[in-house]
Amino acid sequence: MKKFSISASGNPFSKLLPAVFLFVFASVFVPVIGPLFLFLLPMTLFINGAINGTIKTSLVFLVSFFLLLLLALLLRIDVPAIAVFITGLAGIFMAQMTAKNYSVEKTIIYPALFIVGAVCFYFVYDAITLGINPWQMVKNFISTTITESVKFYSQLPLKAEEIKLIKDNETIIIIGFIQIFPSMVIILSMLVVWLNLLLGRDYLQRAGIIYPGLAALNRWKAPDSIIWIFLISGALFFVPQKDINFFSLNIFLVVCFIYLLQGLAIVGFLFQHKNVPAFFRYLFYFLIAVQQFLMIPIMAIGLFDMWVDFRKFFQKNQTAN
């Protein structure tokens, strides 16, 4: 690991760690954009852990978390304490594994597995407490969430036809989310860790801390053997058995997401070699988030990279030019 020190005057402990307090409290008390602070909380702790050390960062996070609980108790309000605690610990784990020079795969997979495990524990614990089946607990959660979302959208200034379409398909939407819930939890967990790691890496590079494993993130490639999981899980769609279809669908979606990450790595590699300004890079990623259909060609790039090797192709073209 190549690591450059940061001067204390440039980034003192007293200036960096208040960001932890800001993100913890803003994720709960800031209206509308509060979830954005919660989403970026792992990045904040990852950066602070890399600069100030994971022990100091963990201490400040725990202090801010307990202050949040105390304030919520005094104000008698419900706060998403579990979500704040889990995402915060994920950021600290990212900093710890990066400091130990873990591979990119482990740095993403292990914190993501921690989030997935915490979600599973939450549903199992609540199900045992209520005396119901954990999967029934999942169904109740999705049903309640979709119903509340439909009520929210019905209050927006949308066309009457659009609102009616949403209400008429509420049951279908609930069934669809129940079918893909396992893969959705895994994908969202990996996405949270991947994006926070990417944003945190860019900040650390500008600050003078360079991790070679993260610097080569745009050269990441999924193992070639995953193609067999992709093909087999896709083929199992045609088996007339609900349980097999359920598991194959979720496995297929997770593998598609892995190829999407590989496609994004290839796009990032192209941006770097073409010296595309950061503004246009983030604009492109924003368009992907807004227009999800753009994910399909990017996923296809990651899939066919096994045979084409796009990064080698780009390098040859640049050398020829």
Buried (B, 14 or more C-beta within 10 A) or exposed (E): EEBEEBEEEEBEBEEBBEBBBBBBBBBBBBEEEBEEBBBBBBBBBBBBBBBBBBEBBBEBBBBBBEEBEEBBEEEEEEBBBEBBBBBBBBBBBBBBBBBEEBEBEEBBBBBBBBBBEBBBEBBEEBBEEEEEEBEEBBBBBBBEEBEEEBEEEBEEEEEEEEBEEBEEEBEEBBEEBBBBBBBBBBBBBBBBBBBBBBBBBBBBBEBBBBBEBBEEBBEBEBEEEBBEBBEEBBEBEEEEEEEEBBBBBBBBBBBBBBBBBBBBBBBBBBBEBEEBEEEEBEEBBEEBEEEEEBBEEBBBBBBEBBEEBBBEEBEEEEEEE
